[in-house]
Amino acid sequence: MKGKDPENIRRLTAAIKDAYRHPPESSPNHNWREGVMAEIRALAEGGAGRSNLFYVPRILFRVVPLMAAASLILFIAAWSAMGSFFNDLAVSVLTELPF
Amino acid sequence: MATREDREIIEDIRGGNVNAFEELIARHENRVFGIVRGHIPADRVEEVAHDVFCRAYRSIGNFRFIKPFEHWLSTIAVRTCYDYWRKEKRRKEVPFSAFTDDDGREVLDGILSGVAADEYDLTRRRRFAREMVFRLLDELSPEDRMALSLVYLEGRPLKEAAGMMGWSVTNIKVRNHRARQTLKKALSRIGD
């Protein structure tokens, strides 16, 4: 059982670490860069890559929905409180009428 | 002619000069290829490196100059490799006997003997070990695979690896530990 020996595991581990850190050298095909640039130009025609003047920090995408939800809850609570206030007011006015 | 800083090139690209991007590719392709070669099988390296530069171009409007461009590009390269493995199907346990033919067994015996190799044997050993490590990594989830590759195999600090993946340090530490246990078990099957 070759691999079960701890010393063998240590040697195999060392071999795979060494191989992982020394991948075979290769350079891109001579027309690889042209292929990338062709796609980049196509993307540019679609408007990608320009200066983002309307850049919105990502945090806003989390904060804004939370604020919207909180506002909605507050609005519903205020509306509900106002409804019961006017209801009580109407009842008290009607019951206190002299006729 | 003096070479331009990355910042000048990026501002030129943002201004609408798309051809200036080729200058950035020429300057950084070695770094990107170096990263991608480490994570991806040789026959798919060009395709993934292509994706890295297209992604970088799409996001260049959001680059803030807070950190060097090459760090930002390296993060894109690592995340593109991660996305590649998320799309690839994860394999089940791979029997090692499947690739330890006579030639493979000779190389394996060489590794296990602990005897130093000459240049020719070193190349053969690395090729064999690389095939072996890719097969072992195929058994892991894409997340565990990236954690093991960045931290254990490449030797990057936990904080750096976590930053590259956009994960917490605890997350990458746990994944790396779990993946190492799986790797150890898989290595113990070799030669069975």
Interface residues (C-beta under 8 A of the other chain):
Chain A: M1 K2 G3 K4 E7 N8 I9 R11 L12 T13 A15 I16 K17 D18 A19 Y20 R21 H22 P23 P24 S26 S27 P28 N29 W32 R33 G35 V36 M37 E39 I40 R41 L43 A44 A48 G49 R50 S51 N52 Y55
Chain B: E11 I13 R14 G15 G16 V18 N19 F21 E22 I25 A26 E29 F33 G34 R37 G38 A42 V45 E46 A49 H50 F53 C54 Y57 R58 I60 G61 N62 L108 I111 L112 G114 R125 R126 R127 F128 A129 R130 M132 V133 L136 S149 Y152 L153 E154 G155 L183 K184 L187 S188 R189 I190 G191 D192
